[in-house]
Every structure is written in C-alpha cells, then in structure tokens.
Amino acid sequence: MKLRAAKAGATEVRVRGADLRIVMGRDLGDAQRTLILSVFPKAQHGQRQVRASIVESRGDWRDALTRVLEGLAA
C-alpha cells in the first residue's frame, strides 16, 4: 500500500477508526475528484486532502483504497 501511495503522489494515507485521510503532494484535478467520489460517494475533498469513511466504501475498504491510489497515479 505504501508503494501505491508514493506512486500516486500521496504524502500521507491514514485510517483511524472509520475515517480515511489521504493527503497529496499536489493539487487534485477534477478527474481525480470524480474518481474518488465514484469509490467513496460521501468523501470530502479540498485542494490536496481527501477525507472519507471506510464504512461507506463499496466493498472492502482496502480494495477501494487501492482503486483510488491506482487511479490517482494514472
């Protein structure tokens, strides 16, 4: 997971309880925000940070996080 996060440009990926936080080293574009919302529909996002609940992900949250990180790296 750490390698995927680094490849995606994430400086921090943290899960505490049901909260997931991804902090990017660069600004998020519209396509990246759309990707995140397709996996985590109720995610909150800013310029470089995404907050979501792993409870609301579709399927296993680890698989969902992997899809997001791979999409951000593309």
C-alpha positions as CSV (number, residue, x, y, z in Angstrom):
1,M,0.0,0.0,0.0
2,K,2.9,2.4,0.8
3,L,4.3,1.9,-2.7
4,R,1.0,2.6,-4.3
5,A,0.6,5.8,-2.2
6,A,4.0,7.0,-3.1
7,K,3.4,6.3,-6.8
8,A,0.1,8.3,-6.6
9,G,1.9,11.2,-5.0
10,A,0.3,10.9,-1.6
11,T,2.3,12.2,1.3
12,E,0.0,10.6,3.9
13,V,-2.6,7.8,3.9
14,R,-4.1,7.3,7.4
15,V,-7.0,5.3,8.7
16,R,-8.2,6.0,12.2
17,G,-11.3,4.1,13.2
18,A,-13.7,4.6,10.3
19,D,-12.0,7.7,8.9
20,L,-9.7,7.6,6.0
21,R,-7.5,10.6,5.1
22,I,-5.3,10.9,2.0
23,V,-3.0,13.9,1.7
24,M,-1.5,14.6,-1.7
25,G,1.7,16.3,-2.5
26,R,0.0,18.2,-5.3
27,D,-3.4,19.7,-6.1
28,L,-6.2,17.3,-7.1
29,G,-7.8,17.7,-10.5
30,D,-11.4,17.4,-11.5
31,A,-10.9,13.9,-12.9
32,Q,-9.2,12.7,-9.7
33,R,-12.0,14.1,-7.6
34,T,-14.5,12.3,-9.8
35,L,-12.6,9.1,-9.3
36,I,-12.5,9.5,-5.5
37,L,-16.3,10.2,-5.4
38,S,-17.0,7.1,-7.5
39,V,-15.4,4.9,-4.9
40,F,-16.2,6.9,-1.7
41,P,-19.5,8.7,-2.6
42,K,-19.6,10.9,0.5
43,A,-15.9,11.8,0.6
44,Q,-15.0,15.4,1.4
45,H,-12.1,16.9,-0.6
46,G,-10.1,20.0,-0.7
47,Q,-7.1,21.1,-2.8
48,R,-4.8,18.4,-1.6
49,Q,-6.7,16.4,1.0
50,V,-9.4,13.8,0.9
51,R,-11.5,12.6,3.9
52,A,-13.8,9.7,3.7
53,S,-15.5,7.0,5.8
54,I,-14.3,3.5,5.1
55,V,-17.8,2.3,6.3
56,E,-19.4,3.9,3.2
57,S,-17.0,2.4,0.6
58,R,-18.4,-0.1,-1.8
59,G,-16.9,-3.5,-0.9
60,D,-13.8,-4.0,1.1
61,W,-12.2,-0.6,2.0
62,R,-8.7,-1.9,1.2
63,D,-9.7,-2.7,-2.3
64,A,-11.4,0.7,-2.6
65,L,-8.3,2.5,-1.4
66,T,-6.2,0.5,-3.9
67,R,-8.5,1.6,-6.7
68,V,-8.3,5.2,-5.6
69,L,-4.5,5.2,-5.3
70,E,-4.0,3.5,-8.7
71,G,-6.4,6.0,-10.3
72,L,-4.5,8.9,-8.7
73,A,-1.2,7.5,-10.0
74,A,-2.5,7.3,-13.6
